[in-house]
Amino acid sequence: MGNVSARSIPTPLALRIGGGLIFGAAALPFSPTGLPFWRLAVEAFAMHPVHGAIVALGYGAPFWFGLTLLLAPGDLREQGGRARVSQWLLGLMHAQLILTAWMIARAGVGVAPWSLFGFAAVSGLYFVSRGGRFSADSANMAGAAPPMWWLARWGAVMVVALCGWLRLQNLIGLSLGWAVEVAFVGGALVAWRTAKLRVRVVPADPVPADEAPETEAPN
């Protein structure tokens, strides 16, 4: 493969496909009764608008994140509008995960509830820390979102981890729909493809050198 300019990372098709799988999983059987996530969100809105918003945006953040990957900018180094939307969705996903994991752990239900909470807390702190570092290193005085390549990689890893924990609940008889597997495959595809990116960062670049080594041209 040829080298890619240090100032440009063309978005690979695999990233869009993975994002489409994650987003599309919202329309596939998800609940133990076979309802897709979008139906659960609609029913939550019917109960109360606030409850519906929590379900659609909080629990639905991974699916919306998949949509941002499907519609990712042509250059994965972007730190503008679409990167900020992805950052916001991932922040929402982390916040919802910490809250939900805490409630599950306190109730003592599910498989490895405290492990989930520990993962949620540590990953959330790392996400905030790295986001702050990207903002501090940005040439933009107002700060900038992390670049899309990093957001895509981190979000995909989170999706894979969450899907793995959800499927682990089979051990106690909680059998969720195959939307979990589809989202898992989508996340794994994005994580694999972004892990192949190697970007050489020049000193004036806002992206920390230790976070972005040299890049191969995406397929």
C-alpha positions in Angstrom: 0.0 0.0 0.0 1.1 3.5 -0.7 1.8 6.1 2.0 -0.9 8.6 3.0 -0.1 12.3 3.7 0.4 13.1 7.3 -2.4 15.7 6.9 -4.9 13.4 5.4 -6.4 10.0 6.3 -9.0 8.9 3.7 -11.9 7.2 5.3 -11.8 3.4 4.5 -14.9 1.7 3.2 -14.6 -0.9 6.0 -15.3 1.9 8.6 -18.5 2.9 6.9 -19.6 -0.7 6.6 -18.9 -1.3 10.3 -20.8 1.9 11.2 -23.7 0.8 9.1 -23.8 -2.6 10.9 -23.8 -0.9 14.3 -26.6 1.6 13.3 -28.6 -1.1 11.5 -28.6 -3.3 14.5 -31.2 -0.9 16.0 -33.7 -2.4 13.6 -32.9 -6.0 14.4 -34.2 -8.3 17.2 -32.7 -7.0 20.4 -34.8 -7.7 23.5 -35.4 -11.2 24.8 -38.9 -11.0 23.3 -37.4 -10.2 19.9 -38.3 -6.5 19.8 -35.8 -4.2 18.0 -34.3 -1.3 19.9 -36.2 1.3 17.9 -39.5 -0.3 19.1 -38.3 -0.1 22.7 -37.5 3.5 22.2 -40.9 4.3 20.7 -42.6 2.5 23.6 -40.5 4.4 26.1 -41.6 7.7 24.5 -45.2 6.6 24.8 -44.8 6.1 28.5 -43.1 9.5 29.0 -41.1 11.9 26.8 -38.2 12.1 29.3 -38.0 8.3 29.6 -38.1 8.1 25.9 -35.3 10.5 25.5 -33.1 8.6 28.0 -33.7 5.4 26.2 -33.3 6.8 22.6 -30.2 8.9 23.3 -28.6 7.3 26.4 -29.1 3.6 25.7 -29.2 4.3 22.0 -25.9 6.2 21.8 -24.0 3.3 20.4 -26.4 3.0 17.5 -26.2 6.8 16.8 -22.5 6.5 17.0 -22.6 3.9 14.3 -24.5 6.4 12.1 -21.7 9.0 12.6 -19.3 6.4 11.3 -21.5 5.6 8.3 -21.5 9.3 7.5 -17.9 10.0 8.6 -16.0 12.8 6.8 -13.7 11.9 4.0 -10.7 12.8 6.1 -10.4 11.0 9.4 -8.3 13.7 10.8 -11.3 16.0 11.0 -11.8 17.6 14.4 -14.8 19.7 13.4 -18.5 19.4 13.5 -18.9 15.7 12.8 -16.1 14.8 15.2 -17.8 16.9 17.9 -21.1 15.0 17.4 -19.2 11.7 17.7 -17.5 12.9 20.8 -20.8 14.0 22.3 -22.4 10.6 21.6 -19.5 8.7 23.1 -19.6 10.9 26.2 -23.3 10.2 26.5 -22.6 6.5 26.1 -20.0 6.5 28.8 -22.2 8.5 31.2 -25.1 6.1 30.6 -22.8 3.1 31.0 -21.4 4.3 34.3 -24.9 5.0 35.7 -26.4 1.7 34.5 -23.4 -0.4 35.6 -23.6 1.2 39.0 -27.3 0.3 39.4 -26.7 -3.2 38.1 -23.7 -3.7 40.5 -25.7 -2.3 43.5 -28.6 -4.6 42.7 -26.2 -7.6 42.4 -27.8 -8.8 39.2 -26.3 -10.2 36.0 -22.9 -11.8 35.3 -19.8 -9.9 36.5 -21.7 -6.7 37.5 -18.8 -5.1 39.4 -16.4 -5.9 36.5 -18.8 -4.0 34.3 -18.8 -1.0 36.7 -15.0 -1.1 36.9 -14.7 -1.1 33.2 -17.2 1.7 32.8 -15.4 3.9 35.4 -11.9 3.4 34.0 -12.9 3.7 30.3 -14.9 6.8 31.1 -12.0 8.5 32.9 -9.7 7.6 30.0 -12.1 9.0 27.5 -12.4 12.3 29.3 -8.6 12.5 29.9 -7.7 11.8 26.2 -10.4 14.2 25.0 -9.0 16.9 27.2 -5.5 16.3 26.0 -6.5 16.5 22.3 -8.3 19.8 23.1 -5.3 21.2 24.9 -2.9 20.2 22.1 -5.2 21.8 19.5 -4.1 24.9 17.6 -7.7 26.1 18.0 -7.9 28.4 21.1 -11.4 27.2 21.8 -10.2 23.6 21.8 -11.1 20.8 19.4 -12.7 17.4 19.5 -10.4 14.4 19.1 -9.9 13.5 15.5 -12.4 11.1 13.9 -9.8 8.3 13.6 -9.4 8.2 17.3 -13.1 8.5 18.1 -13.9 5.7 15.6 -11.3 3.4 17.2 -12.3 4.1 20.8 -16.0 3.9 20.1 -15.7 0.7 18.3 -13.7 -0.9 21.1 -16.5 0.2 23.5 -19.2 -1.3 21.3 -17.3 -4.6 21.1 -16.8 -4.7 24.9 -20.5 -3.9 25.6 -21.7 -6.5 23.2 -19.4 -9.1 24.7 -20.8 -8.4 28.2 -24.4 -8.5 27.0 -23.8 -11.9 25.4 -22.2 -13.1 28.6 -25.6 -12.7 30.2 -26.6 -15.9 28.4 -25.0 -17.7 31.4 -28.0 -16.6 33.6 -30.6 -17.3 30.9 -30.9 -13.7 29.6 -30.9 -14.4 25.9 -30.9 -11.1 23.8 -31.5 -10.9 20.1 -29.0 -11.3 17.3 -28.7 -7.5 17.0 -25.9 -7.9 19.6 -23.9 -10.1 17.3 -24.4 -7.7 14.3 -23.3 -4.7 16.4 -20.3 -6.7 17.7 -19.2 -7.6 14.1 -19.6 -3.9 13.1 -17.5 -2.7 16.1 -14.8 -5.3 15.5 -14.6 -4.4 11.8 -14.1 -0.7 12.7 -11.6 -1.5 15.5 -9.6 -3.7 13.2 -9.5 -1.2 10.3 -8.6 1.8 12.4 -5.9 -0.2 14.3 -4.2 -0.5 10.9 -3.9 3.2 10.5 -0.4 4.6 10.9 -0.1 8.3 10.8 3.2 10.2 11.1 2.4 13.4 13.0 4.4 16.6 12.3 5.3 18.8 15.2 2.8 21.5 14.2 0.0 18.9 14.1 -2.7 19.0 16.9 -2.7 15.2 17.2 -0.2 13.9 19.8 2.6 11.9 18.2 2.3 9.0 20.6 -1.4 8.6 19.6 -0.9 8.5 15.8 1.9 6.6 14.3 2.4 6.3 10.4 -0.5 5.4 8.2 -1.2 2.9 5.4 -3.6 3.8 2.7 -7.1 2.5 3.7 -8.6 -0.1 1.4 
